[in-house]
Amino acid sequence: MSLPLHQVCLPPLRQTLQSLSNELSMASEHFAANGVDESAFLQARLAPDMFPFIQQIHAMTDHARRVVALLADIEMPEIAGDETDLAGLRKRIAVSLDFIESVDTAAIDAGEQRALAVSNRVGVLNMAGWEYTLRVAFPHFFFHATTAHDLIRQAGVDVGKRHFLGSVFAERLTPHAPKA
């Protein structure tokens, strides 16, 4: 079976961005009900050498926009990064979703074999678009999404795997019939 690259790329990005946005809403409600300071939570970390929560969301959304822009060979829109609360981070996710939804799927597919030279902190990665997507962009995207989810959960918000997976459960799950 062969899938166009946009079918490999867009659904998991969309699903995870939407799920994290929903989790941010749940966190906001939980924090308001329990007197938790959102601004303090934005600086929460799982370990001292890891990015704080706010930067996890920045990295996740940046990776989503970057991979789509690189594949489509277009400019990645920058987002200011001046969010001060969870509502601002939800807006950042919405802007990222709007961007990835706006890109022509044929342009994304055209990037499958295109040679990419992607600069990072340690050098330049040279690889085809499909390889960058699957071996670099997705692992980074999901690392930051998972870390953000874990921080939300660690803060006492009642989220779990079904929240992280999001729409796949709402769209496709058929509950088991009760045993007689």
C-alpha positions in Angstrom: 0.0 0.0 0.0 1.3 3.4 -0.9 0.1 6.6 0.9 0.7 10.1 -0.3 2.9 12.0 2.2 0.2 14.4 3.2 -1.9 11.4 4.4 1.0 10.2 6.5 1.8 13.7 7.8 -1.3 15.7 8.4 -3.7 13.4 10.3 -1.3 12.7 13.2 -0.3 16.4 13.5 -3.9 17.5 13.4 -5.0 14.8 15.9 -2.3 15.6 18.4 -2.5 19.4 18.2 -6.3 19.2 18.7 -5.9 16.8 21.6 -3.3 19.0 23.4 -5.6 22.0 22.8 -8.4 20.1 24.5 -6.1 19.1 27.4 -5.1 22.8 27.8 -8.8 23.6 28.2 -9.2 20.9 30.8 -6.1 22.2 32.6 -7.4 25.7 32.6 -10.7 24.6 34.2 -8.8 22.4 36.7 -6.5 25.3 37.7 -9.4 27.8 38.1 -11.3 25.3 40.3 -8.3 24.5 42.4 -6.6 27.9 42.7 -3.5 26.9 40.7 -1.5 29.7 39.2 -1.3 29.2 35.4 1.8 31.3 35.1 3.7 29.1 37.5 2.6 26.0 35.6 3.9 27.4 32.4 7.4 27.1 33.9 6.9 23.5 35.2 9.5 20.9 34.1 9.8 17.2 34.4 13.6 17.5 35.0 15.9 20.5 35.5 17.5 20.2 32.1 14.2 19.9 30.2 12.3 22.7 28.6 9.5 24.2 30.7 5.9 23.5 29.7 5.5 26.7 27.7 8.5 25.8 25.6 7.3 22.2 25.1 4.2 23.7 23.4 6.3 26.1 21.4 8.5 23.3 20.2 5.6 21.0 19.4 3.8 23.7 17.3 7.1 24.8 15.6 7.9 21.2 14.6 4.4 20.8 13.1 4.6 24.0 11.1 8.2 23.4 10.1 7.7 19.9 8.6 4.7 21.0 6.5 6.5 24.1 5.3 9.7 22.2 4.4 7.8 19.5 2.5 5.7 22.1 0.6 8.8 24.3 0.0 7.2 27.4 1.5 8.0 29.8 4.3 7.1 28.7 7.8 5.0 31.3 9.5 6.6 32.5 12.8 4.5 32.9 15.9 5.6 35.5 18.4 5.9 33.2 21.5 4.7 35.8 23.9 1.9 33.7 25.5 1.3 34.3 29.2 -1.4 31.8 29.8 -3.0 28.6 28.6 -5.5 30.5 26.4 -2.6 32.0 24.6 -1.1 28.6 24.1 -4.4 27.3 22.7 -4.4 30.2 20.2 -0.8 29.2 19.2 -2.0 25.7 18.5 -5.0 27.0 16.6 -2.7 29.2 14.4 -0.5 26.2 13.8 -3.5 24.1 12.8 -4.8 26.8 10.5 -1.4 26.9 8.8 -1.1 23.1 8.3 -4.7 22.9 7.0 -4.0 25.8 4.5 -1.1 24.1 2.7 -1.8 22.5 -0.6 -1.6 18.7 -0.2 0.0 18.3 -3.6 2.8 20.6 -2.5 3.3 18.4 0.6 3.4 15.3 -1.5 5.9 16.9 -3.9 8.4 17.2 -1.0 8.5 13.4 -0.4 11.8 12.9 -2.4 13.0 16.5 -2.3 16.5 16.8 -0.8 16.3 18.9 2.4 19.1 20.6 4.2 17.8 21.4 7.7 20.0 23.4 10.1 19.9 22.6 13.8 22.1 23.4 16.8 24.7 20.8 15.9 24.9 21.0 12.1 22.9 20.4 9.0 20.7 17.4 8.3 20.7 16.3 4.7 17.9 13.9 3.8 14.8 13.4 1.7 11.5 14.9 2.8 10.0 11.5 3.7 13.0 10.6 5.9 13.0 14.0 7.6 9.3 13.6 8.4 9.5 10.1 9.8 12.9 10.2 11.5 13.3 13.7 12.7 10.1 15.8 12.7 7.7 13.2 14.0 9.9 12.0 16.9 10.6 15.6 18.0 6.9 16.6 17.6 5.7 13.6 19.7 8.4 14.0 22.3 7.3 17.5 23.1 3.6 16.7 22.8 4.1 13.7 25.2 6.1 15.8 27.6 3.4 18.5 27.6 0.7 15.9 28.3 2.8 14.4 31.1 3.2 17.8 32.7 -0.5 18.5 32.5 -1.2 15.1 34.1 1.5 15.7 36.8 -0.2 18.9 37.7 -3.3 16.9 38.8 -5.4 17.3 35.7 -7.5 14.2 35.0 -6.1 13.3 31.6 -4.9 10.0 30.3 -4.0 8.2 27.1 -7.5 8.6 25.6 -7.2 12.3 25.9 -3.8 12.3 24.3 -5.1 10.1 21.5 -8.2 12.4 21.2 -10.3 12.2 18.1 -9.4 8.6 17.2 -11.5 7.4 20.1 -14.4 9.8 19.4 -14.5 8.9 15.7 -13.7 5.2 15.6 -14.3 3.5 19.0 -17.1 0.9 19.2 -17.5 0.0 22.9 -17.6 -3.7 23.8 -21.1 -5.0 24.6 -21.6 -5.7 28.3 -21.2 -9.3 29.3 -24.5 -11.0 30.2 
